Amino acid sequence: MKELDFLRQYSDAAKHSTDRTRQVFLLMIAASILIYAASWNSGMSGWANARLALARATERILSHEEERKKNPLIGELQVPRGKAELYAFAKENIEWSGITLYQAQQNLNQIQQVRGEQINHIQVPMAGFGGINFDVNDLAMFGGFTLLVLLVWEYYSLWHYADNLTLAFDHAREIGAKELNVSEQKILLYHTYQDLAMHQVLTIPPRPASKNQETSQLQLFLRQSPRVMYTLPLVVQTLVVFHDWLTIDIGRSVNSRAAVTVLFVGTTIWLILAVFTALCFYILRKTDITWQRIAKTI
């Protein structure tokens, strides 16, 4: 009876490890999405910059028309190279909205204020401390460090989960070998397997061999597809650092030392993220082998 109590403790430890791994995993995914959203919004292709460009074009067109009313000798507005489509849309917007120059100027000021306060500066609330605020150009450093902490945390959670899973199965085998016959040993191992399998969410254990059910290609794909999300921190950091490399000249013109520091730290974090991403996949593969080994024997 004591041995069965110990087995229950091992199984509970494996279940708690599963819950902890899932919670860290969800935090890691949420952080990856938020960091990428901040990077996307601050980029030239983001909506904030697109609205700002349209507001500037609208204000410039209306200002030019106002000047031409005062001085008819002023020629047509010179559209910047590559901005013809933008200015054409701005003219259409003026026609159907009926916006005035004053309204356009107010709108431009408001968009510039929002961009400066909410896009260029990222606010991170912290319970009991009010929060912190950092520049979006430091995203590769601070955001990358956040992703690294979460990924390292996830790696150790996966490691404990894999270790606890192996301990639970091994203990079930030891109990069976000591106190039960061959058929009862398989029954104990089978119920231990199913008890742990029913607690899984992102992991889909293989069907026991005794069920004689074939696994389709779709099921195999669905079983492995959640693993792709473990690459999100590395993918997000890659996009952020790559953008920093592309815009390094702009960064140097504003603050050369800060630009080089952020780029160096961000690239270093990227390398460490790549290592821990590979380690996570190694642990996941090790866990799959454990599930498969037990499934074949029951």
Phi and psi in degrees as GROMACS dihedral restraints (atoms count N, CA, C in turn):
[ dihedral_restraints ]
;  ai    aj    ak    al  type     phi  dphi    fc
    3     4     5     6     1   -61.8    20    10
    4     5     6     7     1   -38.1    20    10
    6     7     8     9     1   -63.3    20    10
    7     8     9    10     1   -39.5    20    10
    9    10    11    12     1   -66.9    20    10
   10    11    12    13     1   -35.2    20    10
   12    13    14    15     1   -64.2    20    10
   13    14    15    16     1   -40.8    20    10
   15    16    17    18     1   -63.2    20    10
   16    17    18    19     1   -41.0    20    10
   18    19    20    21     1   -61.6    20    10
   19    20    21    22     1   -40.9    20    10
   21    22    23    24     1   -62.6    20    10
   22    23    24    25     1   -37.5    20    10
   24    25    26    27     1   -66.1    20    10
   25    26    27    28     1   -41.6    20    10
   27    28    29    30     1   -62.5    20    10
   28    29    30    31     1   -43.5    20    10
   30    31    32    33     1   -64.0    20    10
   31    32    33    34     1   -42.4    20    10
   33    34    35    36     1   -63.3    20    10
   34    35    36    37     1   -39.1    20    10
   36    37    38    39     1   -62.9    20    10
   37    38    39    40     1   -40.4    20    10
   39    40    41    42     1   -65.1    20    10
   40    41    42    43     1   -39.0    20    10
   42    43    44    45     1   -66.4    20    10
   43    44    45    46     1   -42.6    20    10
   45    46    47    48     1   -63.1    20    10
   46    47    48    49     1   -36.9    20    10
   48    49    50    51     1   -63.5    20    10
   49    50    51    52     1   -39.4    20    10
   51    52    53    54     1   -61.9    20    10
   52    53    54    55     1   -46.2    20    10
   54    55    56    57     1   -61.8    20    10
   55    56    57    58     1   -43.9    20    10
   57    58    59    60     1   -64.3    20    10
   58    59    60    61     1   -42.6    20    10
   60    61    62    63     1   -61.8    20    10
   61    62    63    64     1   -42.1    20    10
   63    64    65    66     1   -66.0    20    10
   64    65    66    67     1   -40.4    20    10
   66    67    68    69     1   -64.8    20    10
   67    68    69    70     1   -44.5    20    10
   69    70    71    72     1   -65.3    20    10
   70    71    72    73     1   -38.5    20    10
   72    73    74    75     1   -59.7    20    10
   73    74    75    76     1   -44.8    20    10
   75    76    77    78     1   -65.9    20    10
   76    77    78    79     1   -38.6    20    10
   78    79    80    81     1   -62.4    20    10
   79    80    81    82     1   -41.1    20    10
   81    82    83    84     1   -64.8    20    10
   82    83    84    85     1   -41.6    20    10
   84    85    86    87     1   -66.0    20    10
   85    86    87    88     1   -44.0    20    10
   87    88    89    90     1   -61.8    20    10
   88    89    90    91     1   -43.6    20    10
   90    91    92    93     1   -64.0    20    10
   91    92    93    94     1   -40.3    20    10
   93    94    95    96     1   -61.4    20    10
   94    95    96    97     1   -43.8    20    10
   96    97    98    99     1   -66.0    20    10
   97    98    99   100     1   -43.5    20    10
   99   100   101   102     1   -65.6    20    10
  100   101   102   103     1   -41.1    20    10
  102   103   104   105     1   -66.9    20    10
  103   104   105   106     1   -40.6    20    10
  105   106   107   108     1   -66.4    20    10
  106   107   108   109     1   -38.4    20    10
  108   109   110   111     1   -61.6    20    10
  109   110   111   112     1   -41.7    20    10
  111   112   113   114     1   -64.4    20    10
  112   113   114   115     1   -40.1    20    10
  114   115   116   117     1   -66.7    20    10
  115   116   117   118     1   -42.8    20    10
  117   118   119   120     1   -64.9    20    10
  118   119   120   121     1   -44.6    20    10
  120   121   122   123     1   -63.7    20    10
  121   122   123   124     1   -32.6    20    10
  123   124   125   126     1   -84.4    20    10
  124   125   126   127     1   -13.5    20    10
  126   127   128   129     1   -75.3    20    10
  127   128   129   130     1   166.8    20    10
  129   130   131   132     1   -64.7    20    10
  130   131   132   133     1   -26.7    20    10
  132   133   134   135     1   -89.3    20    10
  133   134   135   136     1     0.1    20    10
  135   136   137   138     1   -73.7    20    10
  136   137   138   139     1   161.4    20    10
  138   139   140   141     1   -65.0    20    10
  139   140   141   142     1   -35.2    20    10
  141   142   143   144     1   -62.0    20    10
  142   143   144   145     1   -46.7    20    10
  144   145   146   147     1   -69.5    20    10
  145   146   147   148     1   -32.8    20    10
  147   148   149   150     1   -66.6    20    10
  148   149   150   151     1   -43.5    20    10
  150   151   152   153     1   -65.0    20    10
  151   152   153   154     1   -38.2    20    10
  153   154   155   156     1   -64.8    20    10
  154   155   156   157     1   -41.9    20    10
  156   157   158   159     1   -63.8    20    10
  157   158   159   160     1   -40.7    20    10
  159   160   161   162     1   -66.9    20    10
  160   161   162   163     1   -40.9    20    10
  162   163   164   165     1   -64.8    20    10
  163   164   165   166     1   -39.5    20    10
  165   166   167   168     1   -65.9    20    10
  166   167   168   169     1   -42.6    20    10
  168   169   170   171     1   -63.9    20    10
  169   170   171   172     1   -41.8    20    10
  171   172   173   174     1   -63.0    20    10
  172   173   174   175     1   -46.0    20    10
  174   175   176   177     1   -63.7    20    10
  175   176   177   178     1   -38.9    20    10
  177   178   179   180     1   -68.5    20    10
  178   179   180   181     1   -40.4    20    10
  180   181   182   183     1   -63.8    20    10
  181   182   183   184     1   -46.1    20    10
  183   184   185   186     1   -67.6    20    10
  184   185   186   187     1   -37.4    20    10
  186   187   188   189     1   -64.0    20    10
  187   188   189   190     1   -40.2    20    10
  189   190   191   192     1   -66.7    20    10
  190   191   192   193     1   -40.6    20    10
  192   193   194   195     1   -64.2    20    10
  193   194   195   196     1   -37.5    20    10
  195   196   197   198     1   -65.7    20    10
  196   197   198   199     1   -39.4    20    10
  198   199   200   201     1   -67.6    20    10
  199   200   201   202     1   -36.7    20    10
  201   202   203   204     1   -67.8    20    10
  202   203   204   205     1   -29.6    20    10
  204   205   206   207     1   -65.8    20    10
  205   206   207   208     1   -35.1    20    10
  207   208   209   210     1   -80.4    20    10
  208   209   210   211     1   -32.5    20    10
  210   211   212   213     1  -138.2    20    10
  211   212   213   214     1    94.9    20    10
  213   214   215   216     1   -62.7    20    10
  214   215   216   217     1   -15.2    20    10
  216   217   218   219     1   -74.9    20    10
  217   218   219   220     1   -13.7    20    10
  219   220   221   222     1   -67.8    20    10
  220   221   222   223     1   133.2    20    10
  222   223   224   225     1   -76.7    20    10
  223   224   225   226     1  -172.7    20    10
  225   226   227   228     1   -67.1    20    10
  226   227   228   229     1   154.1    20    10
  228   229   230   231     1   -66.2    20    10
  229   230   231   232     1   129.7    20    10
  231   232   233   234     1   -83.5    20    10
  232   233   234   235     1   114.0    20    10
  234   235   236   237     1   -82.5    20    10
  235   236   237   238     1   128.7    20    10
  237   238   239   240     1   -57.5    20    10
  238   239   240   241     1   150.6    20    10
  240   241   242   243     1   -60.8    20    10
  241   242   243   244     1   132.6    20    10
  243   244   245   246     1    82.0    20    10
  244   245   246   247     1     2.4    20    10
  246   247   248   249     1  -111.7    20    10
  247   248   249   250     1    15.1    20    10
  249   250   251   252     1   -61.8    20    10
  250   251   252   253     1   -44.0    20    10
  252   253   254   255     1   -64.6    20    10
  253   254   255   256     1   -40.0    20    10
  255   256   257   258     1   -63.0    20    10
  256   257   258   259     1   -45.7    20    10
  258   259   260   261     1   -69.9    20    10
  259   260   261   262     1   -31.8    20    10
  261   262   263   264     1   -65.6    20    10
  262   263   264   265     1   -41.8    20    10
  264   265   266   267     1   -68.0    20    10
  265   266   267   268     1   -36.4    20    10
  267   268   269   270     1   -62.7    20    10
  268   269   270   271     1   -39.3    20    10
  270   271   272   273     1   -65.7    20    10
  271   272   273   274     1   -40.8    20    10
  273   274   275   276     1   -62.7    20    10
  274   275   276   277     1   -40.6    20    10
  276   277   278   279     1   -62.9    20    10
  277   278   279   280     1   -38.0    20    10
  279   280   281   282     1   -66.5    20    10
  280   281   282   283     1   -40.2    20    10
  282   283   284   285     1   -66.7    20    10
  283   284   285   286     1   -46.9    20    10
  285   286   287   288     1   -84.3    20    10
  286   287   288   289     1   -21.6    20    10
  288   289   290   291     1   -93.0    20    10
  289   290   291   292     1   -24.7    20    10
  291   292   293   294     1    68.6    20    10
  292   293   294   295     1    27.9    20    10
  294   295   296   297     1   -67.9    20    10
  295   296   297   298     1   141.0    20    10
  297   298   299   300     1   -94.2    20    10
  298   299   300   301     1   169.8    20    10
  300   301   302   303     1   -63.2    20    10
  301   302   303   304     1   -41.6    20    10
  303   304   305   306     1   -62.4    20    10
  304   305   306   307     1   -43.5    20    10
  306   307   308   309     1   -64.1    20    10
  307   308   309   310     1   -39.4    20    10
  309   310   311   312     1   -64.6    20    10
  310   311   312   313     1   -39.9    20    10
  312   313   314   315     1   -66.8    20    10
  313   314   315   316     1   -41.3    20    10
  315   316   317   318     1   -64.1    20    10
  316   317   318   319     1   -42.5    20    10
  318   319   320   321     1   -63.3    20    10
  319   320   321   322     1   -41.5    20    10
  321   322   323   324     1   -63.6    20    10
  322   323   324   325     1   -44.1    20    10
  324   325   326   327     1   -62.5    20    10
  325   326   327   328     1   -40.1    20    10
  327   328   329   330     1   -65.9    20    10
  328   329   330   331     1   -43.8    20    10
  330   331   332   333     1   -64.9    20    10
  331   332   333   334     1   -40.8    20    10
  333   334   335   336     1   -63.4    20    10
  334   335   336   337     1   -38.0    20    10
  336   337   338   339     1   -66.9    20    10
  337   338   339   340     1   -44.5    20    10
  339   340   341   342     1   -62.7    20    10
  340   341   342   343     1   -42.4    20    10
  342   343   344   345     1   -64.2    20    10
  343   344   345   346     1   -41.3    20    10
  345   346   347   348     1   -69.9    20    10
  346   347   348   349     1   -37.2    20    10
  348   349   350   351     1   -89.5    20    10
  349   350   351   352     1   -33.4    20    10
  351   352   353   354     1  -112.1    20    10
  352   353   354   355     1   -22.3    20    10
  354   355   356   357     1  -100.3    20    10
  355   356   357   358     1   -49.1    20    10
  357   358   359   360     1   -75.1    20    10
  358   359   360   361     1   -20.5    20    10
  360   361   362   363     1  -122.6    20    10
  361   362   363   364     1   126.4    20    10
  363   364   365   366     1  -100.0    20    10
  364   365   366   367     1   126.6    20    10
  366   367   368   369     1  -103.4    20    10
  367   368   369   370     1   127.9    20    10
  369   370   371   372     1  -117.4    20    10
  370   371   372   373     1   107.6    20    10
  372   373   374   375     1   -69.8    20    10
  373   374   375   376     1   141.6    20    10
  375   376   377   378     1  -133.2    20    10
  376   377   378   379     1   121.4    20    10
  378   379   380   381     1   -60.0    20    10
  379   380   381   382     1   125.5    20    10
  381   382   383   384     1    86.1    20    10
  382   383   384   385     1   -11.8    20    10
  384   385   386   387     1  -122.0    20    10
  385   386   387   388     1     0.1    20    10
  387   388   389   390     1    85.8    20    10
  388   389   390   391     1   -50.6    20    10
  390   391   392   393     1   133.1    20    10
  391   392   393   394     1   172.8    20    10
  393   394   395   396     1  -126.9    20    10
  394   395   396   397     1   160.9    20    10
  396   397   398   399     1  -135.4    20    10
  397   398   399   400     1   128.6    20    10
  399   400   401   402     1  -139.1    20    10
  400   401   402   403     1   157.1    20    10
  402   403   404   405     1   -70.4    20    10
  403   404   405   406     1   145.0    20    10
  405   406   407   408     1   -63.2    20    10
  406   407   408   409     1   -24.5    20    10
  408   409   410   411     1   -70.2    20    10
  409   410   411   412     1   -13.9    20    10
  411   412   413   414     1   -94.1    20    10
  412   413   414   415     1    12.2    20    10
  414   415   416   417     1   -63.2    20    10
  415   416   417   418     1   -37.4    20    10
  417   418   419   420     1   -64.4    20    10
  418   419   420   421     1   -27.9    20    10
  420   421   422   423     1   -87.2    20    10
  421   422   423   424     1   -56.8    20    10
  423   424   425   426     1   -75.5    20    10
  424   425   426   427     1   -42.9    20    10
  426   427   428   429     1   -65.7    20    10
  427   428   429   430     1   -40.6    20    10
  429   430   431   432     1   -63.9    20    10
  430   431   432   433     1   -38.8    20    10
  432   433   434   435     1   -65.6    20    10
  433   434   435   436     1   -38.8    20    10
  435   436   437   438     1   -61.1    20    10
  436   437   438   439     1   -46.1    20    10
  438   439   440   441     1   -63.9    20    10
  439   440   441   442     1   -36.5    20    10
  441   442   443   444     1   -66.3    20    10
  442   443   444   445     1   -43.8    20    10
  444   445   446   447     1   -60.4    20    10
  445   446   447   448     1   -45.1    20    10
  447   448   449   450     1   -66.5    20    10
  448   449   450   451     1   -39.1    20    10
  450   451   452   453     1   -69.0    20    10
  451   452   453   454     1   -39.2    20    10
  453   454   455   456     1   -63.4    20    10
  454   455   456   457     1   -42.4    20    10
  456   457   458   459     1   -60.3    20    10
  457   458   459   460     1   -42.6    20    10
  459   460   461   462     1   -65.3    20    10
  460   461   462   463     1   -38.7    20    10
  462   463   464   465     1   -61.3    20    10
  463   464   465   466     1   -47.5    20    10
  465   466   467   468     1   -69.0    20    10
  466   467   468   469     1   -31.0    20    10
  468   469   470   471     1   -65.4    20    10
  469   470   471   472     1   -42.6    20    10
  471   472   473   474     1   -64.2    20    10
  472   473   474   475     1   -39.1    20    10
  474   475   476   477     1   -63.1    20    10
  475   476   477   478     1   -45.5    20    10
  477   478   479   480     1   -66.4    20    10
  478   479   480   481     1   -37.8    20    10
  480   481   482   483     1   -62.1    20    10
  481   482   483   484     1   -46.8    20    10
  483   484   485   486     1   -63.3    20    10
  484   485   486   487     1   -40.5    20    10
  486   487   488   489     1   -67.8    20    10
  487   488   489   490     1   -44.2    20    10
  489   490   491   492     1   -66.0    20    10
  490   491   492   493     1   -35.9    20    10
  492   493   494   495     1   -63.4    20    10
  493   494   495   496     1   -45.5    20    10
  495   496   497   498     1   -63.6    20    10
  496   497   498   499     1   -41.3    20    10
  498   499   500   501     1   -62.1    20    10
  499   500   501   502     1   -41.1    20    10
  501   502   503   504     1   -64.1    20    10
  502   503   504   505     1   -45.8    20    10
  504   505   506   507     1   -67.1    20    10
  505   506   507   508     1   -41.8    20    10
  507   508   509   510     1   -63.9    20    10
  508   509   510   511     1   -38.5    20    10
  510   511   512   513     1   -68.4    20    10
  511   512   513   514     1   -37.9    20    10
  513   514   515   516     1   -61.2    20    10
  514   515   516   517     1   -38.9    20    10
  516   517   518   519     1   -67.0    20    10
  517   518   519   520     1   -41.0    20    10
  519   520   521   522     1   -63.9    20    10
  520   521   522   523     1   -42.3    20    10
  522   523   524   525     1   -62.0    20    10
  523   524   525   526     1   -44.6    20    10
  525   526   527   528     1   -62.5    20    10
  526   527   528   529     1   -40.1    20    10
  528   529   530   531     1   -68.0    20    10
  529   530   531   532     1   -30.4    20    10
  531   532   533   534     1   -83.6    20    10
  532   533   534   535     1   -41.9    20    10
  534   535   536   537     1  -118.8    20    10
  535   536   537   538     1   -11.8    20    10
  537   538   539   540     1  -123.8    20    10
  538   539   540   541     1   161.1    20    10
  540   541   542   543     1   -82.8    20    10
  541   542   543   544     1  -179.5    20    10
  543   544   545   546     1   -60.9    20    10
  544   545   546   547     1   -47.0    20    10
  546   547   548   549     1   -66.2    20    10
  547   548   549   550     1   -38.8    20    10
  549   550   551   552     1   -69.6    20    10
  550   551   552   553     1   -32.2    20    10
  552   553   554   555     1   -60.9    20    10
  553   554   555   556     1   -44.3    20    10
  555   556   557   558     1   -66.4    20    10
  556   557   558   559     1   -36.2    20    10
  558   559   560   561     1   -64.7    20    10
  559   560   561   562     1   -44.8    20    10
  561   562   563   564     1   -62.9    20    10
  562   563   564   565     1   -44.9    20    10
  564   565   566   567     1   -66.7    20    10
  565   566   567   568     1   -36.8    20    10
  567   568   569   570     1   -62.8    20    10
  568   569   570   571     1   -48.3    20    10
  570   571   572   573     1   -69.7    20    10
  571   572   573   574     1   -32.0    20    10
  573   574   575   576     1   -64.6    20    10
  574   575   576   577     1   -42.3    20    10
  576   577   578   579     1   -61.2    20    10
  577   578   579   580     1   -49.7    20    10
  579   580   581   582     1   -67.3    20    10
  580   581   582   583     1   -35.1    20    10
  582   583   584   585     1   -61.1    20    10
  583   584   585   586     1   -43.4    20    10
  585   586   587   588     1   -75.8    20    10
  586   587   588   589     1   -36.7    20    10
  588   589   590   591     1   -64.5    20    10
  589   590   591   592     1   -37.7    20    10
  591   592   593   594     1   -68.1    20    10
  592   593   594   595     1   -14.3    20    10
  594   595   596   597     1   -92.3    20    10
  595   596   597   598     1    -4.6    20    10
  597   598   599   600     1   -82.2    20    10
  598   599   600   601     1   150.3    20    10
  600   601   602   603     1  -122.7    20    10
  601   602   603   604     1   -61.7    20    10
  603   604   605   606     1   -84.3    20    10
  604   605   606   607     1   -17.0    20    10
  606   607   608   609     1  -100.1    20    10
  607   608   609   610     1   129.1    20    10
  609   610   611   612     1  -112.1    20    10
  610   611   612   613     1    98.1    20    10
  612   613   614   615     1   -63.9    20    10
  613   614   615   616     1   150.4    20    10
  615   616   617   618     1   -68.0    20    10
  616   617   618   619     1   157.1    20    10
  618   619   620   621     1   -71.9    20    10
  619   620   621   622     1   142.4    20    10
  621   622   623   624     1   -59.5    20    10
  622   623   624   625     1   148.0    20    10
  624   625   626   627     1   -62.0    20    10
  625   626   627   628     1   -29.0    20    10
  627   628   629   630     1   -68.2    20    10
  628   629   630   631     1   -16.6    20    10
  630   631   632   633     1   -79.8    20    10
  631   632   633   634     1   -19.0    20    10
  633   634   635   636     1    53.5    20    10
  634   635   636   637     1    41.8    20    10
  636   637   638   639     1  -116.0    20    10
  637   638   639   640     1   126.9    20    10
  639   640   641   642     1   -77.8    20    10
  640   641   642   643     1   147.6    20    10
  642   643   644   645     1   -98.3    20    10
  643   644   645   646     1   123.5    20    10
  645   646   647   648     1   -75.4    20    10
  646   647   648   649     1   166.4    20    10
  648   649   650   651     1   -64.4    20    10
  649   650   651   652     1   -34.9    20    10
  651   652   653   654     1   -64.1    20    10
  652   653   654   655     1   -42.0    20    10
  654   655   656   657     1   -65.2    20    10
  655   656   657   658     1   -38.5    20    10
  657   658   659   660     1   -63.5    20    10
  658   659   660   661     1   -40.5    20    10
  660   661   662   663     1   -65.1    20    10
  661   662   663   664     1   -46.5    20    10
  663   664   665   666     1   -64.5    20    10
  664   665   666   667     1   -30.2    20    10
  666   667   668   669     1   -68.2    20    10
  667   668   669   670     1   -33.0    20    10
  669   670   671   672     1   -96.9    20    10
  670   671   672   673     1   -20.0    20    10
  672   673   674   675     1   -59.3    20    10
  673   674   675   676     1   -37.4    20    10
  675   676   677   678     1   -60.9    20    10
  676   677   678   679     1   -21.9    20    10
  678   679   680   681     1   -65.0    20    10
  679   680   681   682     1   -24.9    20    10
  681   682   683   684     1   -60.0    20    10
  682   683   684   685     1   -32.5    20    10
  684   685   686   687     1   -67.5    20    10
  685   686   687   688     1   -16.1    20    10
  687   688   689   690     1   -69.5    20    10
  688   689   690   691     1   -16.0    20    10
  690   691   692   693     1   -88.1    20    10
  691   692   693   694     1    -6.2    20    10
  693   694   695   696     1   -56.9    20    10
  694   695   696   697     1   -47.1    20    10
  696   697   698   699     1   -56.8    20    10
  697   698   699   700     1   -42.1    20    10
  699   700   701   702     1   -67.3    20    10
  700   701   702   703     1   -40.9    20    10
  702   703   704   705     1   -64.1    20    10
  703   704   705   706     1   -45.8    20    10
  705   706   707   708     1   -63.4    20    10
  706   707   708   709     1   -44.6    20    10
  708   709   710   711     1   -64.3    20    10
  709   710   711   712     1   -35.5    20    10
  711   712   713   714     1   -61.0    20    10
  712   713   714   715     1   -46.2    20    10
  714   715   716   717     1   -64.6    20    10
  715   716   717   718     1   -41.8    20    10
  717   718   719   720     1   -66.9    20    10
  718   719   720   721     1   -47.3    20    10
  720   721   722   723     1   -66.5    20    10
  721   722   723   724     1   -39.5    20    10
  723   724   725   726     1   -60.8    20    10
  724   725   726   727     1   -41.7    20    10
  726   727   728   729     1   -63.8    20    10
  727   728   729   730     1   -38.2    20    10
  729   730   731   732     1   -64.8    20    10
  730   731   732   733     1   -39.0    20    10
  732   733   734   735     1   -64.3    20    10
  733   734   735   736     1   -40.0    20    10
  735   736   737   738     1   -67.9    20    10
  736   737   738   739     1   -30.6    20    10
  738   739   740   741     1  -108.7    20    10
  739   740   741   742     1    23.0    20    10
  741   742   743   744     1   -62.4    20    10
  742   743   744   745     1   -33.1    20    10
  744   745   746   747     1   -65.7    20    10
  745   746   747   748     1   -38.4    20    10
  747   748   749   750     1   -66.6    20    10
  748   749   750   751     1   -42.3    20    10
  750   751   752   753     1   -62.2    20    10
  751   752   753   754     1   -41.5    20    10
  753   754   755   756     1   -65.5    20    10
  754   755   756   757     1   -34.6    20    10
  756   757   758   759     1   -68.5    20    10
  757   758   759   760     1   -25.7    20    10
  759   760   761   762     1   -90.2    20    10
  760   761   762   763     1   -51.8    20    10
  762   763   764   765     1  -153.9    20    10
  763   764   765   766     1    94.5    20    10
  765   766   767   768     1   -62.0    20    10
  766   767   768   769     1   -46.8    20    10
  768   769   770   771     1   -63.5    20    10
  769   770   771   772     1   -44.8    20    10
  771   772   773   774     1   -65.2    20    10
  772   773   774   775     1   -39.0    20    10
  774   775   776   777     1   -63.7    20    10
  775   776   777   778     1   -44.6    20    10
  777   778   779   780     1   -67.5    20    10
  778   779   780   781     1   -40.4    20    10
  780   781   782   783     1   -62.2    20    10
  781   782   783   784     1   -48.2    20    10
  783   784   785   786     1   -62.1    20    10
  784   785   786   787     1   -41.2    20    10
  786   787   788   789     1   -66.0    20    10
  787   788   789   790     1   -41.8    20    10
  789   790   791   792     1   -66.0    20    10
  790   791   792   793     1   -47.9    20    10
  792   793   794   795     1   -64.8    20    10
  793   794   795   796     1   -43.2    20    10
  795   796   797   798     1   -62.2    20    10
  796   797   798   799     1   -40.2    20    10
  798   799   800   801     1   -68.8    20    10
  799   800   801   802     1   -39.0    20    10
  801   802   803   804     1   -62.6    20    10
  802   803   804   805     1   -44.8    20    10
  804   805   806   807     1   -61.3    20    10
  805   806   807   808     1   -38.7    20    10
  807   808   809   810     1   -59.0    20    10
  808   809   810   811     1   -43.2    20    10
  810   811   812   813     1   -63.2    20    10
  811   812   813   814     1   -42.7    20    10
  813   814   815   816     1   -67.4    20    10
  814   815   816   817     1   -38.7    20    10
  816   817   818   819     1   -60.5    20    10
  817   818   819   820     1   -39.5    20    10
  819   820   821   822     1   -62.3    20    10
  820   821   822   823     1   -39.8    20    10
  822   823   824   825     1   -65.0    20    10
  823   824   825   826     1   -47.8    20    10
  825   826   827   828     1   -72.1    20    10
  826   827   828   829     1   -28.0    20    10
  828   829   830   831     1   -63.6    20    10
  829   830   831   832     1   -44.0    20    10
  831   832   833   834     1   -63.0    20    10
  832   833   834   835     1   -39.2    20    10
  834   835   836   837     1   -65.2    20    10
  835   836   837   838     1   -38.3    20    10
  837   838   839   840     1   -62.7    20    10
  838   839   840   841     1   -42.7    20    10
  840   841   842   843     1   -66.9    20    10
  841   842   843   844     1   -32.0    20    10
  843   844   845   846     1   -64.7    20    10
  844   845   846   847     1   -44.2    20    10
  846   847   848   849     1   -66.3    20    10
  847   848   849   850     1   -40.1    20    10
  849   850   851   852     1   -62.0    20    10
  850   851   852   853     1   -40.6    20    10
  852   853   854   855     1   -65.8    20    10
  853   854   855   856     1   -39.5    20    10
  855   856   857   858     1   -62.5    20    10
  856   857   858   859     1   -40.1    20    10
  858   859   860   861     1   -66.0    20    10
  859   860   861   862     1   -41.1    20    10
  861   862   863   864     1   -59.0    20    10
  862   863   864   865     1   -41.0    20    10
  864   865   866   867     1   -63.8    20    10
  865   866   867   868     1   -38.8    20    10
  867   868   869   870     1   -62.4    20    10
  868   869   870   871     1   -47.9    20    10
  870   871   872   873     1   -59.9    20    10
  871   872   873   874     1   -44.9    20    10
  873   874   875   876     1   -64.7    20    10
  874   875   876   877     1   -39.6    20    10
  876   877   878   879     1   -62.8    20    10
  877   878   879   880     1   -43.4    20    10
  879   880   881   882     1   -71.9    20    10
  880   881   882   883     1   -40.0    20    10
  882   883   884   885     1   -60.5    20    10
  883   884   885   886     1   -34.4    20    10
  885   886   887   888     1   -70.2    20    10
  886   887   888   889     1   -24.5    20    10
  888   889   890   891     1   -93.0    20    10
  889   890   891   892     1    -8.3    20    10
